[in-house]
Structures are given as C-alpha cells and as structure tokens.
Amino acid sequence: MTMVAYFCAAWCLVLLCLNFFAMSVTARKCRARERNLPPPASAPPVSLVRPLRGIEAFSEETLRASFELDYPDYEVVFCVQAPHDPIIPLVQQVIAEYPNIPARLLIGDDYVSANPKLNNCVKGWDAAKHRLVILADSNALPPRDYIQTMLAAFVDDETAMTVSMPIGSRPHGFWALVECAILNTFQARWQYGAESVGIGFAQGKNMMWRREVLDRAGGIRALASDIAEDAASTKIIRTQGMKIRLVDMPFEQPLGPRKAREVYSRHVRWSRLRRVTFPGYFIPEFQNGAFMPVLLGAYSAEILEGPWLAAIVAVSILAALYCGEYQLARLCGWTRGWRFPFAMLIRDAMLPVMFLDACLFDDFVWHGNAMTVREEQETAG
C-alpha cells in the first residue's frame, strides 16, 4: 500500500505541474494589453465567411463588428441556409449601412455531411475571392485588429491555419460564469499548453485558412470526413505535415444568460465529439480539472499519515489550482469576481460526470438538429 501511496502522490504532482505549466504558457500568450495591432505593410486581401442561423442575443453587435475591422482589404460573406431565417433582414440592413465594405449574403443549403454548419459554409467558401479565408461563427465578436492578429500567428511556411478559441465574456447569471470557467481558464490553458508542445488543434469558432492547404485535400467538402469540421481540419493539416497556431489574445464570445442544462449539454456534446474524432487525446481527459489531483493527493496522504493530512492536502491542492486560475484570469483580463471560485468548483464537479456521459451516450442536439456521434463513422465511410 505504501508503494501505491507514493505512486499516487507522484502522479498528483505530475498533474499539478502540467496544470501550472499550461497556465504559465497561457498567461504569456494572452496577457491583457491594448488591442491596437496595426495591419502589416503589405496587407494581403482576406475573405471573412460567417455562417448564420437565427437571431442570437448579440447578433447585431457581432454582425456590425464584421464591418468595423481596422484592415484595408477584406470582404465579408454571410451564409444562411433557410430563405425565411429571421436573421436575413438584419444582415441586409447592416450590409446596406456599410457600402464601402464588399459584402454578400448567400442563401441556400449544400448538403455534404451531417454537420449543418459545414453545409452552410460550403457556398461561402466557394464564393470567397481570396487565398486567406476566415471561417468565423456567428457569435464570435471580432475586435478591430481581428484580421492582423490572426495573420500575425502565421509565423512560418509550415503554418496552415491560425485559430482563436472563444473566450467567454459578459456572463449574465451564475451558469454563464460557469461557462466562462470552462472556456477561459480551463479549455484555453489546455489548448495553449498543447500548442506549446507541437500539437495544436483547430477550433471552429475562428479559423483562418491558407486556402491552398484545404484545396489540396479536396476543398471545403473534405471537411465532411469527420462529424466536426475542426477535427477534420486538424487531421487534414497534420496529414500534410503542417501546423496549427493559436493567436495571442484570443477573441471573446459574449455569453449573456445561460441555464445549467444549456451549459452541460453544450460541453458534453463537445466531449462526445472528441471521443470519436480524437480518442487517444480524449481518454486522458478524466484526469482534467481538480478532481483527480485532489483524489490522488488525498488518498496518498490518507495511506501515509491519516485523515487529518488527507483533508489538508485536498484543501491545499484546490487552493493552489484555483489561485493559479484566478491569477490567470486577472492577467488576461478575463471574467472573474468573488463568485468565480464557486464557478470553478461546479465546473470541476461536472467534468468527471461529463466524461462518463460522453463515454456512455452518442446522441445530442446541435442547433435544433438531432444528431449522433455514430454519424462520424458513417460520414468517414
């Protein structure tokens, strides 16, 4: 038993070191500063493709932000699947207000996969004029230096894509704060940690492609090889021996109000998608969050010294991790406050439940579409 206790203590220390390494990498890349990066001297033209569906809490603001970028040469292509979508009049109104920015609204559906977002993007990709193409979700809020920030991450010729994960902002209510705890100080730190060791992943919120890279694989329809377009993007890029880079200072996604069921459903859906698209990376996820380090540390202390030390170790590990996360949020200018530690605690209680849920079940709902991760195998086939 003593050897088991020492092994648990050693693995707890490994997990803690990994967490703090990822936090330190993220703090260096995302430290808050003025968003005033100038465009490069010879700014290449860029196409911004935005798939839309329905009116969301911040739709007008995110639409207008597409036209207020501090960049000299870009076009905007909006994509809507249904001709009676309520977002269409708002898009037409905003386009009319900015006549100096080339913009189009494309309506129609090109079915290439079980992924409705990808189907919506096909016509936009085909219509995009430029060799650099950004695919940006409807709820992403681009800052004025959006395009040049993504361009700056193209550090060499091996870079095929630059990416920004969503950083939750403007939470209304406790469960929106829990989503901030998931997106910001948790998911962001692991994404930056992975990139720092050479295994960057695409994330569909904001992706800037070198168009020729995807065209070599068969164009945007090649993303139908996986149920999630960002997973397919990652595999296509790695197959070509190229890299995915993350931007410095990732872009925000204003959240507004959230319900517990919304937050849980969204993130367990992503978990199920990771299970089928990257099983080798998914399996270790049960060690994410504070649950496993606390369990291992408390167990080893219990075996070696007794319950009194187990309690002290558990509290110390929680305090160390949460102080580190809170400091990360402060340095990066992300959402925090006196309720944030409670949000982190709820998140870490949810993580093992979501992991188990993702292992046991396949079905989910995405933008009103009933889907199953089993379609990943069907699509790939």
Backbone torsions as a table, in degrees:
resi	resn	phi	psi	omega
1	MET	NA	-33.9	-179.8
2	THR	-63.4	-40.7	178.5
3	MET	-64.1	-38.8	177.3
4	VAL	-62.2	-41.7	179.9
5	ALA	-62.6	-42.3	179.0
6	TYR	-66.5	-38.4	177.3
7	PHE	-63.4	-44.4	179.1
8	CYS	-62.1	-40.8	179.0
9	ALA	-64.2	-40.9	-179.7
10	ALA	-66.2	-41.8	-179.6
11	TRP	-69.1	-35.5	174.0
12	CYS	-58.5	-42.5	179.6
13	LEU	-65.3	-39.5	177.5
14	VAL	-60.1	-46.9	-179.5
15	LEU	-62.5	-40.7	178.7
16	LEU	-64.2	-42.3	179.1
17	CYS	-62.9	-41.6	178.0
18	LEU	-61.7	-43.0	179.0
19	ASN	-61.6	-47.2	-177.1
20	PHE	-72.9	-30.3	173.3
21	PHE	-62.5	-47.3	-180.0
22	ALA	-62.8	-39.2	177.8
23	MET	-63.3	-42.1	-177.3
24	SER	-67.5	-40.0	177.3
25	VAL	-61.3	-45.4	-178.8
26	THR	-64.2	-41.3	179.6
27	ALA	-60.8	-38.6	179.6
28	ARG	-68.8	-39.5	-176.9
29	LYS	-78.0	-27.9	-168.0
30	CYS	-117.7	10.3	-179.1
31	ARG	-53.7	131.6	-174.9
32	ALA	-63.6	134.3	175.5
33	ARG	-158.6	175.7	-178.4
34	GLU	-63.4	138.3	177.6
35	ARG	-91.3	78.0	-176.5
36	ASN	-134.8	33.0	178.8
37	LEU	-65.0	124.1	-179.2
38	PRO	-76.5	155.4	174.0
39	PRO	-64.4	152.4	176.8
40	PRO	-65.0	158.9	-176.0
41	ALA	-58.3	-43.3	177.3
42	SER	-110.7	75.5	-173.4
43	ALA	-69.8	118.1	179.1
44	PRO	-72.7	148.4	177.2
45	PRO	-66.6	147.5	-174.4
46	VAL	-134.7	141.5	172.3
47	SER	-104.0	130.7	177.7
48	LEU	-110.5	112.9	-178.6
49	VAL	-106.9	123.8	-176.9
50	ARG	-125.6	108.2	173.7
51	PRO	-75.4	135.9	-176.8
52	LEU	-126.5	151.2	172.7
53	ARG	-158.0	113.8	177.8
54	GLY	72.0	169.8	178.8
55	ILE	-95.8	128.7	179.8
56	GLU	-109.8	174.3	-173.8
57	ALA	-58.0	-35.2	-175.5
58	PHE	-118.0	26.9	-173.9
59	SER	-57.8	-47.2	-176.2
60	GLU	-63.7	-40.9	-179.6
61	GLU	-66.1	-43.5	-178.7
62	THR	-69.9	-33.7	175.6
63	LEU	-65.1	-48.1	-178.7
64	ARG	-63.0	-36.0	-179.3
65	ALA	-60.7	-27.7	178.2
66	SER	-63.5	-24.1	-176.8
67	PHE	-101.0	-4.1	-174.3
68	GLU	-112.2	26.8	-179.4
69	LEU	-80.1	141.5	179.2
70	ASP	-86.1	73.1	-177.5
71	TYR	-149.0	136.5	-168.6
72	PRO	-78.8	-22.7	-170.0
73	ASP	-145.0	94.0	176.6
74	TYR	-152.4	157.1	174.5
75	GLU	-121.7	156.9	179.0
76	VAL	-121.3	130.1	178.3
77	VAL	-122.9	112.7	177.6
78	PHE	-94.3	140.7	-177.9
79	CYS	-124.9	127.6	177.4
80	VAL	-131.8	138.5	-176.8
81	GLN	-84.2	-45.3	-171.8
82	ALA	-98.9	135.3	-177.3
83	PRO	-68.7	-14.7	179.9
84	HIS	-110.1	19.8	179.2
85	ASP	-62.6	133.0	-177.7
86	PRO	-66.0	-13.6	179.4
87	ILE	-75.7	-18.5	-171.9
88	ILE	-60.8	-48.8	179.4
89	PRO	-59.1	-37.7	179.2
90	LEU	-66.3	-42.3	178.1
91	VAL	-61.3	-45.3	-179.9
92	GLN	-62.1	-39.9	178.9
93	GLN	-63.1	-45.8	-177.2
94	VAL	-68.7	-40.0	176.7
95	ILE	-58.6	-42.5	-179.2
96	ALA	-64.7	-28.4	-178.4
97	GLU	-77.3	-14.1	-177.8
98	TYR	-127.2	68.1	-174.7
99	PRO	-66.7	-17.2	-177.7
100	ASN	-83.2	-9.7	178.7
101	ILE	-103.0	119.6	177.8
102	PRO	-60.5	122.3	-176.9
103	ALA	-148.7	146.9	178.0
104	ARG	-139.5	152.4	171.6
105	LEU	-115.6	120.6	179.1
106	LEU	-109.8	131.4	-176.6
107	ILE	-120.9	132.2	178.7
108	GLY	144.4	168.3	-175.6
109	ASP	-126.7	130.2	175.6
110	ASP	-115.2	102.2	-175.2
111	TYR	-79.4	113.2	176.2
112	VAL	-124.2	-12.2	-176.5
113	SER	-161.6	179.5	175.0
114	ALA	-78.7	-3.3	-177.0
115	ASN	-91.8	107.6	-176.5
116	PRO	-64.8	-31.8	179.0
117	LYS	-66.1	-43.8	178.4
118	LEU	-62.2	-43.4	178.2
119	ASN	-57.9	-38.0	-179.8
120	ASN	-70.1	-29.9	-176.3
121	CYS	-81.1	-19.3	-171.8
122	VAL	-56.5	-48.8	-177.2
123	LYS	-65.4	-33.1	178.3
124	GLY	-68.7	-41.9	177.1
125	TRP	-62.9	-44.0	-179.4
126	ASP	-63.7	-32.8	-177.4
127	ALA	-86.3	-17.5	-177.3
128	ALA	-61.8	136.2	-172.6
129	LYS	-91.0	-19.4	-165.8
130	HIS	-110.6	164.7	-175.6
131	ARG	-82.5	-14.0	171.7
132	LEU	-108.5	122.3	-174.5
133	VAL	-128.1	126.3	175.0
134	ILE	-100.7	128.6	169.2
135	LEU	-103.0	114.9	-174.5
136	ALA	-126.9	128.7	179.1
137	ASP	-63.7	157.4	-176.9
138	SER	-63.6	-30.3	-175.8
139	ASN	-96.1	6.0	173.1
140	ALA	-79.1	137.7	-178.3
141	LEU	-108.2	99.5	-177.5
142	PRO	-74.1	132.5	172.8
143	PRO	-76.8	175.0	-176.2
144	ARG	-64.4	-30.9	-179.9
145	ASP	-97.9	30.6	-175.4
146	TYR	-57.2	-55.1	-173.5
147	ILE	-67.7	-45.0	-178.3
148	GLN	-68.4	-28.3	175.5
149	THR	-66.1	-40.3	178.1
150	MET	-70.5	-38.1	177.2
151	LEU	-63.1	-37.3	-176.6
152	ALA	-63.5	-22.2	-180.0
153	ALA	-80.9	-8.3	173.0
154	PHE	-78.8	82.7	-170.5
155	VAL	-83.8	-16.9	-179.9
156	ASP	-159.2	177.4	-177.8
157	ASP	-72.5	-12.2	177.6
158	GLU	-81.0	-11.3	-178.2
159	THR	-80.4	119.2	-179.6
160	ALA	-96.8	-26.6	-174.3
161	MET	-152.7	144.2	168.9
162	THR	-116.7	147.4	-167.3
163	VAL	-137.5	145.9	165.0
164	SER	-126.9	123.4	171.2
165	MET	-73.2	162.8	178.7
166	PRO	-77.9	137.7	172.6
167	ILE	-109.4	114.0	-177.5
168	GLY	-64.0	133.8	178.8
169	SER	-140.6	167.1	177.9
170	ARG	49.8	52.3	178.4
171	PRO	-72.9	136.8	174.3
172	HIS	-113.2	105.8	179.5
173	GLY	99.6	165.9	-172.8
174	PHE	-66.5	-40.4	-175.2
175	TRP	-71.3	-27.0	171.3
176	ALA	-68.0	-33.5	176.1
177	LEU	-67.0	-37.3	175.2
178	VAL	-61.0	-40.2	177.9
179	GLU	-64.9	-36.4	174.0
180	CYS	-60.4	-40.5	179.7
181	ALA	-65.1	-29.9	177.2
182	ILE	-77.2	-50.4	-173.7
183	LEU	-71.2	-43.3	-165.7
184	ASN	-86.7	-79.3	-172.6
185	THR	-76.5	-10.1	179.0
186	PHE	-102.1	-69.0	-176.0
187	GLN	-64.9	-40.2	-179.0
188	ALA	-61.5	-41.6	-177.0
189	ARG	-66.5	-35.7	179.0
190	TRP	-74.0	-32.5	175.7
191	GLN	-64.6	-46.7	-180.0
192	TYR	-68.6	-35.2	176.2
193	GLY	-62.7	-42.8	179.3
194	ALA	-65.1	-43.3	179.8
195	GLU	-61.5	-36.1	-176.3
196	SER	-66.5	-20.2	177.2
197	VAL	-107.5	16.2	170.9
198	GLY	89.4	16.5	179.2
199	ILE	-125.9	58.4	176.9
200	GLY	-67.6	146.5	179.5
201	PHE	-117.9	144.7	170.5
202	ALA	-71.9	147.4	171.5
203	GLN	-136.4	127.9	-166.0
204	GLY	-67.5	-5.0	-176.9
205	LYS	-65.2	-49.6	178.2
206	ASN	-142.1	109.3	-178.9
207	MET	-130.6	123.9	173.6
208	MET	-105.3	116.7	-178.3
209	TRP	-97.5	142.4	154.8
210	ARG	-76.8	112.1	-170.4
211	ARG	-56.1	-36.9	-175.8
212	GLU	-64.4	-27.2	179.7
213	VAL	-65.3	-47.9	178.9
214	LEU	-71.3	-35.9	178.7
215	ASP	-62.3	-33.7	177.4
216	ARG	-63.4	-26.3	-179.6
217	ALA	-91.1	-1.3	179.9
218	GLY	115.9	9.0	178.5
219	GLY	82.9	-171.9	-173.0
220	ILE	-62.1	-25.5	179.2
221	ARG	-65.7	-19.3	176.7
222	ALA	-66.3	-20.0	179.0
223	LEU	-72.3	-7.3	174.9
224	ALA	-74.5	-2.3	-179.9
225	SER	-69.1	-15.6	174.3
226	ASP	-132.2	158.1	-179.7
227	ILE	-68.6	-25.2	177.7
228	ALA	-110.8	127.9	-174.9
229	GLU	-67.0	-28.5	179.8
230	ASP	-74.5	-34.3	175.1
231	ALA	-64.7	-44.1	177.7
232	ALA	-61.6	-40.1	178.6
233	SER	-59.7	-46.1	-179.6
234	THR	-58.3	-45.4	-176.9
235	LYS	-68.3	-40.1	178.9
236	ILE	-62.3	-43.3	-178.8
237	ILE	-67.2	-43.5	179.8
238	ARG	-66.5	-34.2	177.9
239	THR	-60.9	-32.8	179.6
240	GLN	-87.5	5.8	178.3
241	GLY	70.9	26.3	-177.6
242	MET	-111.3	178.4	-171.2
243	LYS	-121.3	156.2	170.6
244	ILE	-112.7	128.6	-179.7
245	ARG	-114.4	146.6	175.5
246	LEU	-96.4	143.8	179.3
247	VAL	-73.7	155.2	166.4
248	ASP	-74.3	144.8	179.3
249	MET	53.9	76.1	-178.0
250	PRO	-61.8	163.1	-170.5
251	PHE	-91.5	152.5	-174.1
252	GLU	-86.8	156.2	170.2
253	GLN	-126.3	105.6	178.9
254	PRO	-65.5	133.0	-171.4
255	LEU	-97.4	-43.8	-172.7
256	GLY	70.7	-152.0	-179.8
257	PRO	-76.4	148.1	176.1
258	ARG	-137.8	146.4	172.8
259	LYS	-104.9	156.8	-178.2
260	ALA	-56.8	-44.2	-177.5
261	ARG	-64.8	-37.4	178.1
262	GLU	-60.8	-47.8	-177.1
263	VAL	-63.6	-47.2	-178.7
264	TYR	-62.8	-47.9	-176.4
265	SER	-61.5	-42.3	-177.9
266	ARG	-62.8	-46.0	-172.7
267	HIS	-81.6	-27.4	173.8
268	VAL	-73.0	-30.2	174.4
269	ARG	-62.1	-47.3	178.2
270	TRP	-61.0	-36.4	179.0
271	SER	-63.3	-43.4	178.7
272	ARG	-63.3	-39.8	178.5
273	LEU	-64.1	-40.6	177.4
274	ARG	-65.0	-34.6	-179.7
275	ARG	-59.6	-40.3	-176.3
276	VAL	-92.5	-23.5	-177.4
277	THR	-92.8	-34.2	178.6
278	PHE	-136.2	67.4	-175.1
279	PRO	-60.0	-34.7	-179.4
280	GLY	-65.0	-31.7	176.5
281	TYR	-85.5	-26.4	-177.9
282	PHE	-71.4	-40.5	-172.9
283	ILE	-54.5	-43.9	-179.6
284	PRO	-71.5	-4.7	-175.4
285	GLU	-63.5	-18.5	179.1
286	PHE	-64.7	-13.8	178.7
287	GLN	-92.6	-0.6	-179.2
288	ASN	-69.7	160.5	177.1
289	GLY	76.3	-170.0	-176.1
290	ALA	-86.1	-16.4	-170.5
291	PHE	-58.8	-51.9	-175.6
292	MET	-68.7	-45.3	176.2
293	PRO	-58.8	-41.0	178.8
294	VAL	-64.1	-44.9	-179.4
295	LEU	-62.2	-47.2	-178.8
296	LEU	-66.3	-44.6	-179.4
297	GLY	-64.7	-43.8	-179.9
298	ALA	-66.4	-40.1	-179.8
299	TYR	-64.0	-45.9	-179.2
300	SER	-64.7	-38.9	178.2
301	ALA	-66.4	-37.9	178.3
302	GLU	-62.1	-44.5	-178.7
303	ILE	-67.7	-40.1	-173.3
304	LEU	-82.0	-37.2	-172.7
305	GLU	-129.7	-26.9	-179.7
306	GLY	122.7	176.5	-173.3
307	PRO	-60.9	-33.9	-176.4
308	TRP	-62.3	-41.4	178.9
309	LEU	-73.3	-33.6	178.2
310	ALA	-59.1	-43.2	179.8
311	ALA	-65.5	-42.2	179.9
312	ILE	-63.8	-43.9	-179.4
313	VAL	-63.5	-43.9	-179.4
314	ALA	-60.4	-47.1	-179.8
315	VAL	-65.4	-38.9	-178.5
316	SER	-66.0	-40.9	179.3
317	ILE	-65.0	-45.5	177.8
318	LEU	-59.2	-46.2	-178.2
319	ALA	-62.6	-42.3	-179.1
320	ALA	-64.1	-46.5	-179.1
321	LEU	-64.9	-44.5	-175.6
322	TYR	-73.4	-33.8	173.8
323	CYS	-64.2	-40.9	177.3
324	GLY	-62.5	-44.1	179.2
325	GLU	-65.4	-42.1	-178.7
326	TYR	-63.7	-41.2	177.7
327	GLN	-64.5	-38.3	176.7
328	LEU	-60.7	-46.1	179.0
329	ALA	-61.6	-38.9	179.4
330	ARG	-66.0	-45.7	-178.3
331	LEU	-64.0	-34.0	-175.7
332	CYS	-91.9	-4.4	-179.9
333	GLY	74.0	25.9	-178.8
334	TRP	-91.4	166.5	-178.2
335	THR	-57.2	134.7	175.8
336	ARG	-152.8	-152.0	-177.6
337	GLY	126.6	176.4	-173.5
338	TRP	-67.0	-22.1	178.9
339	ARG	-86.0	-10.0	-174.0
340	PHE	-62.9	-40.7	175.9
341	PRO	-59.1	-35.2	176.8
342	PHE	-68.2	-36.4	176.5
343	ALA	-63.8	-40.7	177.5
344	MET	-64.0	-38.6	179.3
345	LEU	-64.0	-44.3	177.2
346	ILE	-64.2	-42.6	177.4
347	ARG	-56.6	-47.3	-176.8
348	ASP	-69.8	-24.8	173.1
349	ALA	-73.6	-31.1	-179.8
350	MET	-75.6	-33.0	-170.7
351	LEU	-57.0	-49.9	179.2
352	PRO	-65.9	-31.2	177.1
353	VAL	-66.9	-44.3	179.0
354	MET	-65.4	-36.4	178.4
355	PHE	-63.0	-46.3	179.0
356	LEU	-64.1	-43.3	177.4
357	ASP	-58.1	-45.4	-178.9
358	ALA	-64.1	-31.8	178.9
359	CYS	-73.2	-31.1	-170.7
360	LEU	-94.2	-27.3	-171.1
361	PHE	-125.1	154.5	-176.0
362	ASP	-114.4	-25.7	-169.0
363	ASP	-86.2	149.2	175.1
364	PHE	-158.7	168.9	177.3
365	VAL	-116.6	129.8	-178.0
366	TRP	-128.3	112.4	-178.6
367	HIS	50.9	42.3	178.0
368	GLY	83.1	-2.6	179.2
369	ASN	-97.5	121.7	174.5
370	ALA	-73.4	122.4	-175.7
371	MET	-135.5	171.4	175.5
372	THR	-143.6	144.9	178.2
373	VAL	-70.0	-12.4	173.1
374	ARG	-61.2	-23.9	178.7
375	GLU	-66.4	-18.0	176.4
376	GLU	-61.7	-45.9	178.4
377	GLN	-66.9	-38.4	179.9
378	GLU	-65.3	-43.1	-179.2
379	THR	-65.1	-45.6	-179.5
380	ALA	-61.6	-38.1	178.7
381	GLY	-65.9	NA	NA
